[in-house]
Amino acid sequence: MLQHEKQVVHRDLKAENIYFTGSQQVKLGDFGFSTTCVTGQTLSTFCGSPPYAAPELFCDDSYYGPNVDVWALGILLYFMVVGMLPFRADTIGKLKRCILDGVYTTPEHVSDECRLLIRGILRPAPSDRYSIREIRDSDWLSEVEFPQPLEPFMLGVDDEGSRPLTDAELDTRRQMEELGMSEQHIEAARLQQSRSSVAGTYHILLHSAQKRLAAVAENAIAAAAEDPNVEDAPAPATDDTPPCVINPITKKSSKVCVIL
């Protein structure tokens, strides 16, 4: 989900920026506060939502971006398993005090493994917090099968001949032509990517085509399961790879997926 290894920090992780777009398909969006930073570089701009803000944002002149993202992940995890935020107050001043004090309670229904993970993430000292690797290797996530990163996505190209265009991509290009956008428009949009209205239209149509084909496949499988005369019916080929976008900060293709 995060692109820290590519020196990109999000800085606005919160529940409102996590999107469910399908079965077992979660996307991270809103990169308006994201930025790039090399290892060891500190940042000074306060970004994000106060309830998800790490302690150092309130008391230090600078901070390390990845550590701030990790803290926000801890807040998200607590919210997911408890149903409310760990630090709550009716004013920003009181909220700041709650976060700096670091006092929160975890309900009894939360498992010991999850409780330990939350504590490992929500540590006041940035250097003491779990890393992304430690989070993935925690006991609570020990049996989780993590998906492989998506391949970089480029607008309207076939990876320089390494693979043919998918059914969804072919359908998208057909729709683009019907809207009056030719191959020349798509080629020109490649240079601008997310800054181009043509690219934006392409991503929206592609996402719609992928959802439509996935729905057709699911309906076919369901129909086959209900028909006792159908045995071992092959599932129709689908293209369920979610579209990725070009990171507006790095101007490079990103493995982080967002909704457009």
PyMOL commands that set and color helices and strands:
alter all, ss='L'
color gray80, all
select helices_A, chain A and resi 4-6+15-17+50-52+56-59+65-82+92-101+112-121+126-128+132-136+139-141+159-161+167-178+183-190+193-195+197-226
alter helices_A, ss='H'
color red, helices_A
select strands_A, chain A and resi 8-9+18-22+25-28+35-36
alter strands_A, ss='S'
color yellow, strands_A
deselect
rebuild
show_as cartoon
